[in-house]
């Protein structure tokens, strides 16, 4: 069960797994909402309800912060939210719910989320079932807390990185914002190539830091930047991406005169993104496909800009 929860370690996926396991503990015939309580409460996962509810800001009976068995079913959910949401609740079949169990999810007393479990068949939810789900929620809480902490550190690391790069760029007004623009285009290209998760994270760092070596001047800056990243074990692929982003598809680049697909993928993506940001014209970038730039990635850029 723990392996299932951690298979895709995001708060949303943990809530997905928690809903499924809680339904088993309650003997089935359950629909439910997984609520995330970061800032404004919102739906993070659904089971048996329309997926378009995911992301919907929502108030509800979980605000009390304790386990509750609601004989009136979804009545409090209707009362706590704007009337405009009633039609969506009706379409989801919530008005017919006669019994709901609200299970808070906390970590060291801090509310992180909740499970709203709706019984959709005749029958109750006994004390032993409530206790079992409550114990399970106590195990889920630290997982959500761990992932929240990781996400916060990840965001902080990105903000620090972007701030340092902008401080370097501010020495040359014409370069200010360049790294951010290259990173934005690079991520779009990466997604177009099917990259996801950690791959996109490393691509972001490589693109944001691709000109870091200019702190020591223009000449050889790609290699200097890679050397500055060489001690960061978690960014090994980003380091390679920075080192080779001035290689050329035709083998006439630097520092190692690599050609074609011998050039690391992140470097090829950054090269196309960099060219597009500097030239501002897809047609001018297209002219470099098969010469300086990977023609397949140039083709993806063309599709993205259509």
C-alpha positions in Angstrom: 0.0 0.0 0.0 2.8 2.4 0.9 4.5 1.6 -2.5 1.3 2.5 -4.3 1.1 5.8 -2.5 4.7 6.7 -3.4 4.7 5.4 -7.0 4.1 8.9 -8.2 5.1 11.1 -5.2 2.9 14.2 -5.6 0.3 15.3 -3.1 -2.4 14.7 -5.7 -1.3 11.1 -6.4 -1.1 10.4 -2.6 -4.6 11.6 -2.2 -5.7 9.4 -5.1 -4.2 6.4 -3.5 -5.6 7.4 -0.1 -9.2 7.6 -1.4 -8.9 4.1 -3.0 -7.5 2.5 0.1 -10.1 4.2 2.4 -12.9 2.9 0.2 -11.5 -0.6 0.7 -11.4 -0.1 4.5 -15.1 1.0 4.3 -16.1 -2.0 2.3 -16.6 -0.3 -1.1 -19.6 1.5 -2.5 -17.8 4.8 -1.8 -17.3 8.0 -3.8 -15.0 10.6 -2.5 -13.0 13.9 -2.7 -9.4 14.4 -1.6 -8.9 17.9 -0.3 -5.6 19.8 -0.2 -5.4 22.5 2.4 -2.5 24.6 1.1 -3.7 28.2 1.1 -7.2 28.0 -0.2 -8.8 24.6 0.2 -9.2 22.8 -3.1 -10.0 19.5 -4.6 -6.8 17.5 -5.2 -8.2 14.1 -6.1 -11.6 12.5 -6.9 -13.0 9.0 -6.8 -16.2 8.3 -8.6 -16.8 12.0 -9.2 -16.0 14.0 -12.4 -12.3 14.8 -12.7 -13.1 18.3 -13.7 -13.7 19.0 -10.0 -9.9 18.7 -9.5 -8.4 22.1 -8.8 -11.8 23.5 -7.7 -11.5 25.8 -4.6 -13.9 24.3 -2.1 -15.1 24.9 1.5 -16.6 22.1 3.5 -17.1 20.2 6.8 -13.4 19.3 7.0 -12.7 22.9 8.2 -13.5 21.7 11.8 -10.3 19.6 11.7 -11.8 16.5 13.3 -13.4 13.2 12.0 -17.1 13.6 11.5 -19.9 11.3 10.4 -22.5 13.4 8.5 -26.0 11.9 8.5 -27.0 14.7 6.1 -24.5 13.6 3.5 -23.4 16.5 1.3 -25.8 19.1 2.8 -22.9 21.0 4.5 -20.9 21.0 1.3 -23.8 22.7 -0.5 -24.3 25.2 2.4 -20.5 26.1 2.6 -20.0 27.0 -1.0 -21.4 29.5 -3.5 -24.8 28.6 -5.0 -23.2 28.5 -8.5 -21.4 25.3 -7.5 -24.7 23.6 -6.7 -25.3 22.7 -10.3 -21.9 21.0 -10.5 -22.6 19.1 -7.3 -26.0 18.0 -8.7 -24.5 16.9 -11.9 -22.0 14.8 -9.9 -24.8 13.2 -8.0 -23.9 14.6 -4.6 -27.4 15.7 -3.6 -28.4 12.1 -3.3 -25.6 11.2 -0.8 -27.1 10.3 2.5 -24.0 9.6 4.6 -20.5 11.0 4.5 -17.4 10.5 6.6 -15.0 13.4 6.9 -11.4 12.4 7.7 -8.8 15.1 8.4 -5.2 14.6 7.3 -2.6 16.3 9.5 1.1 16.2 10.1 2.3 17.2 13.6 -1.0 19.1 14.2 -0.8 21.0 10.9 -3.9 20.5 8.7 -2.7 19.4 5.2 -5.8 17.8 3.7 -8.9 15.7 4.2 -10.9 12.8 2.7 -14.6 13.3 2.1 -16.0 9.8 1.8 -19.6 9.4 0.6 -21.5 6.2 1.0 -23.5 5.6 -2.2 -25.4 2.5 -1.1 -27.5 1.5 1.8 -25.7 0.9 5.1 -23.7 2.8 7.6 -20.1 3.3 8.6 -19.4 1.6 11.8 -17.0 2.7 14.6 -14.4 0.1 13.7 -14.4 1.2 10.1 -14.1 4.9 11.2 -11.2 4.0 13.5 -9.4 2.1 10.7 -9.7 5.0 8.2 -8.6 7.4 10.9 -5.4 5.3 11.6 -4.8 5.2 7.9 -5.1 9.0 7.6 -2.5 9.4 10.4 -0.1 7.5 8.2 -0.9 9.5 5.1 -0.3 12.9 6.9 3.5 12.6 7.2 3.7 11.6 3.5 1.8 14.7 2.4 4.0 16.8 4.8 7.1 15.3 3.3 6.0 16.1 -0.2 4.9 19.6 0.7 8.3 20.3 2.2 10.1 18.9 -0.8 8.0 21.1 -3.1 8.6 24.2 -1.0 12.4 23.5 -1.1 12.3 22.9 -4.8 10.5 26.2 -5.4 12.9 28.0 -3.1 15.9 26.6 -4.9 14.4 27.8 -8.2 13.8 31.2 -6.9 17.3 31.5 -5.5 18.8 30.3 -8.8 16.7 32.8 -10.8 17.6 35.6 -8.5 21.3 34.9 -8.8 21.1 34.7 -12.6 19.2 38.0 -12.8 21.8 39.7 -10.6 24.5 38.6 -13.0 22.4 39.7 -16.0 21.8 43.1 -14.4 25.4 44.0 -15.1 24.5 44.0 -18.8 21.1 45.6 -19.3 20.6 44.0 -22.7 20.8 40.5 -21.1 18.3 41.1 -18.3 15.6 38.4 -18.5 17.4 36.4 -21.2 17.8 33.3 -19.1 14.2 33.3 -17.9 13.0 33.6 -21.5 15.3 30.8 -22.7 14.1 28.6 -19.9 10.5 29.2 -20.7 11.0 28.2 -24.4 13.2 25.3 -23.4 10.5 23.8 -21.2 7.9 24.1 -23.9 10.3 22.3 -26.3 11.0 19.7 -23.6 7.4 18.9 -23.1 7.0 18.7 -26.9 9.7 16.0 -26.8 7.9 14.1 -24.1 10.1 15.1 -21.2 8.5 15.2 -17.8 9.1 15.4 -14.0 12.8 15.4 -13.1 13.9 15.7 -16.7 12.0 19.1 -17.0 13.5 20.2 -13.7 17.1 19.5 -14.9 16.3 21.1 -18.2 15.1 24.2 -16.4 18.3 24.5 -14.4 20.4 23.9 -17.5 18.6 26.6 -19.5 18.5 29.1 -16.6 22.2 28.7 -15.9 23.4 28.2 -19.5 25.3 31.6 -19.4 26.4 31.4 -15.8 30.1 31.1 -17.0 29.9 34.7 -18.3 30.7 35.7 -14.8 34.3 35.2 -16.0 33.8 36.7 -19.5 32.3 35.6 -22.8 35.2 33.4 -24.0 34.7 29.8 -23.1 31.7 30.6 -20.8 29.9 27.3 -21.5 32.8 25.3 -20.1 33.3 27.7 -17.2 29.6 27.4 -16.3 29.7 23.6 -16.5 32.8 23.7 -14.2 30.9 25.8 -11.7 28.1 23.1 -11.6 30.5 20.1 -11.5 30.1 19.7 -7.7 26.3 19.6 -7.8 25.6 15.9 -8.0 21.9 16.3 -8.5 22.5 18.5 -11.7 24.8 16.2 -13.6 22.7 16.3 -16.8 22.2 20.0 -16.4 26.0 20.4 -16.2 26.4 18.5 -19.5 23.6 20.7 -21.0 25.4 23.9 -20.1 28.8 22.6 -21.3 27.7 21.7 -24.8 25.0 24.3 -25.6 27.4 26.0 -28.1 28.0 22.8 -30.0 26.6 22.7 -33.6 24.6 20.0 -35.3 27.1 20.1 -38.1 30.1 19.5 -35.7 31.5 23.0 -36.1 30.8 24.2 -32.5 32.6 24.2 -29.2 34.1 23.1 -26.9 34.3 19.5 -28.2 33.0 19.8 -31.8 30.3 17.2 -31.2 27.8 16.7 -34.0 24.2 15.4 -34.4 22.8 13.4 -31.6 26.2 13.1 -29.9 25.3 16.5 -28.6 23.4 16.0 -25.3 19.7 16.5 -25.7 19.4 19.4 -23.2 22.2 21.2 -25.0 20.3 20.8 -28.3 17.1 22.1 -26.7 18.8 25.1 -25.2 20.5 25.9 -28.5 17.2 26.1 -30.3 15.5 28.1 -27.4 18.5 30.5 -27.2 18.4 31.1 -31.0 14.6 31.7 -30.9 14.9 34.2 -28.0 17.8 36.1 -29.7 16.3 36.1 -33.2 12.7 36.4 -32.3 11.6 34.8 -35.6 10.8 31.1 -36.2 11.7 31.4 -39.9 15.2 32.7 -39.0 15.6 29.8 -36.6 14.3 27.3 -39.2 17.2 28.4 -41.5 19.6 27.0 -39.0 18.0 23.6 -38.8 20.4 20.9 -39.9 23.3 23.3 -39.7 23.7 24.8 -36.2 20.6 23.3 -34.8 18.8 20.0 -34.4 16.2 20.0 -37.2 13.8 17.8 -35.2 13.7 20.3 -32.3 13.4 23.2 -34.7 10.4 21.4 -36.2 8.8 21.2 -32.7 9.4 24.9 -32.2 7.6 25.6 -35.5 4.6 23.6 -34.4 4.5 25.3 -31.0 4.5 28.7 -32.6 1.8 28.0 -35.2 
